[in-house]
Amino acid sequence: MPNESVLFDLDSSGVATITLNRPDQLNTCSGDLLTRLGECYRRCDEDDAVRTVIVTGAGRAFCAGADMTEAAKTFDLSASGGFDDFSAAGIDFPAFKIRKLVIAAVNGHAIGIGMSLAMQCDLRIFASEGKYGIVQVRRGVMGDAYSHWTMVRLVGLARAAEIMLTGKTFRGDELERLGVANQIVPAADVLRTAREIATDSAIHAAPLSVAVSKRLLWESMELTAEQVEHRETELHKHIMTSPDAIEGPVAHMERRAPKWSLRVSNDWPDWPED
């Protein structure tokens, strides 16, 4: 529904578009928005009709952080029962757990948890006009939504420290130096760029291959080279004997779009352990 805090759309090619939908508040995070976003993420993971995912914002911002309408009570949990049910995760099913390619189409400002949500995605397309930062240390708190885990993996310790320990806000043209953006384009081109990538992947990339590769990529920094080799070997044994491993080369040689038959929900392998 148009008045919901998060909108969901799935097109015929399998591209799901999730839109943060509080444009008058620059898509600042309310409890309802984060709950609804987590529900959409879980649906994308479970629904085989979803091949790729785009996350974007309505209006001129992606997400300007926490809702600070009542500034002094921004981080006050007393009204919601204190710390009993508190989690700094913000969202109960983060984007990096979705077994599909997830692209953040960051159409404008991404501040605080808004930037943290973008960093959970696999690819990030940023608007050159926006302002970006994980600014919580300047608000008397600290980065959340797994940002201490995602940032180091994506940009390294030195750049993660520059972003998170200074709490600075950066312009779009600084994102290339910081290493957080896959592409930086004008705001008017962000969603189109993301859709081109998402549609191409939805058609040409095998769903199960993407799913297992994504999980291994996100966990690889905690593994040794030998552990990665073991997982790659065991996962290849599962995939190489499948119909998709025949269809991929045949479709390529016949210069046509592949017809993938494996599904993440039905064909997910037993995950290799060391």
N, C-alpha and C positions, 0 to 999 in steps of 0.2 A: 504494500500500500504506500502511496506517495508520502504519507505523514509518518512513516516508520523511521526510526533513527538509522537503520541500515537497510539498504535495498539490495535485492538479489535478482539477477537476470541470467538466463542460460540460453545461448543461441544455438542454432542448428549445427554448428561445427564443433560444439562441445566446449566453448569458451564461456566460463562463468564470470560475470562482472559483479563485484560487491562494491557498493557505493556507500561511504559514510555520509549520512544525510541529515546533518544539522547545519546547513549553510549559513543561516543567520548567526550562529554561534561559532563559525569557522570550524565546524565539526569537532569541537572540543568534546572530551570524553565524559560521558555520564555513565552511571552503572548500567543503564539500559542499553546504551550503544555497545559497550564491551560485551555484555551478555549476548546480545543479538549477533555481534561479529563472531563470537566463539561458536554460536549455533551454525552460522553460515559456513565457517571453516570446517566444522565437523561434517556438515552435509557434503561439502566438496570432496572431502577425503573418502566418504562412504559411497558416493553416487558415481557409478561407472560412466554415466552420461557426461560427467564433467571430465574434460581432458586437461584443460589448463585454467588458471584462475588469475583474474586481474582485481586488484584492490585499488580504489581511487576515492576521491572526495567530491562531494557536490559543491558547486560554487567556486570560490577563489582560493580555497585552502584544502590541503589534504587532511590535516588534523593539527590544530593549534595547541594541543596538549590537554591538561586537566581543565575542567570547568571551574574557573575561579570567580564566578559571579559573586559569591560570598567569600571574599579573599581570606579572611581570618579563619574560616572553617574549611578551607580547601582540603586539608589533610586531617581533619577532625573526624575520628571514627566513632565518637560517642553515640551519634544518632543511629548507627547501624550495628550496635552491639559490641563495639571495641575490637580487640585483636583476635577474638575467638575464631572468626571465619576469615581473617585478613590474609591475603596473599599478594606479594609484590608483583606476581605474574600479570595481574590485571585482566588476563584473558585465560580461560581454562583450556583452550586448544589453540596453541600458537601456530602461525603460518608454516614454520619449518617442520611441523609434524604432518602437514597435508602431503599425501603421496602423489602429488601432481606438481607441475611447475607453477610457481606463484610469482606474479609480477606486480610490484608496487608501481602504479602510475601516479607519481607524486606530483599532482597538478598545481600545487602551491605550498604555502607554509607548512612545515612539519616540525613541530616543537615538542620537546619533552617526550611524553609517551607516544605522541604522533610520530616522531622520528624513530623511536624504539620499535613501533609496529612496522614501519617501513623496513627496518633492518632485519626483521624476522623473515622477510621475503627472499626468494632466490635471486631475483633480478630487480633492479630499481631504475626507473626512468624519472628523472627530476626536471621540474620546470626551472629554467634559468632565472626567472624573475623572483623565485621564492626565497624565504629565509628559513634556515634549518639549524637545529641544535638539540642536544640533550642537556637541558639547562637546569636540571633539578638542584644542583649544588648551589645555584643562585637563588633558589626558593627555600633553602633550609632543609632539603631532603637529599635524595640521591637517585640516580638512574634506576629504572625499573623495567618490567616486561622483558626480562632476560637480557637486558642490554649489556651487562658485564660479560656475558657469554658470547652473544652474537658479534659485538663490536670487535673484540680481540680476534675472533676467527676471520672476520671479513676484512679488517684493515690493519691488524697488527697492534701490538701493545703501545707503541709510541703515538700513533695517530688516535687510538682509542683514548689514551690519556689526554691528548690535546683536546679532544671533543668533550670528554666526560668530566675531567677534573677542572677545566677552566669554566665550563658551562657557557661558553661563548655561542653566539648566534652567527652562523656563516651564510654568506651569499651563495647563490647558485653557482657562480663562476669559480668558487673555491672548492667545490665538491670533487672535482677531478683530482686535485692535489691530495685531498684527504682519502681518496680511493673508495668512497661510498657509493658512487654512481656508476651504473653501466653505460648510461647515456644521459646527456644534459641537452634538452631541447626547449624551444619556446613553449609556454604553458598551453597554447592552442594546439600543439602537436603531441602533447604527452600521451593522451589516451589513444590517439590514432597509432602512434609508435608502439605502444604496448599491445594493442590489438593485432597489429601486423605480426609481431613476434609470437603472440599467444595462438593465433590462428594457424600460422605455419607449423608450430610445434604440435598443436592439437591434431593436425592432419598427418604429419610426416613422422612423428616420434612415437614409438611403440609405448603404450601406457605402462605396462609392467616394467619395461626397461627403464623408463624415466623414474618410476617409483623406487625401484631398488637402488638405482644409481644416486638418487637424491638422498636417500637415507644414509648410504655409505659416505657420500660427500660430507654431510653434516656431522657425522661421527668420526670422520677420518683423523681429525687433529688430536683425538684422544688415543689413537692407535699407533702401533709401530708399523714399519713398512711390511714386516712379516705378517702381522695381523691383517693388514689390508689385502695382501696377496692371498691369504687364506680365504677371506670373505669373497674376494673377486672370483676365486676359483670355484667355490661352492655355489655362488650365485650363477656363474656361467653354466655350471652343470644343470641347473634348473632351467635356464633360459635357452641354452643352445639346443636342447632336445624338443623345443616347442614349435608349433606351427609358425609363430611369428619370426623365428630364425630362418625359416624358408621363405616366408612372404616378403620379408624386408629386401633381401638381395634380388628376388624375382621381380618385385615391383620396381626396384631401381633400374634393372636392366631393361624392363619393358616401358620405362619412362612414364609411369602412372602412379597415382596415389595408392599407398598400401592399404590393405584391408586387414586391420589387426584383429585377432580373435581372443587373445589373452585379456583377462580383466583383473584389475587389482583386487576386487572383492573376492573372487573365486580362486585366483591362481597365485596369491601371495605365498612366497616360500617360507619354510621354517628358517628363521634368521640364524646365520652361522655364529657359533660361539667358539671361543679359543679353548 
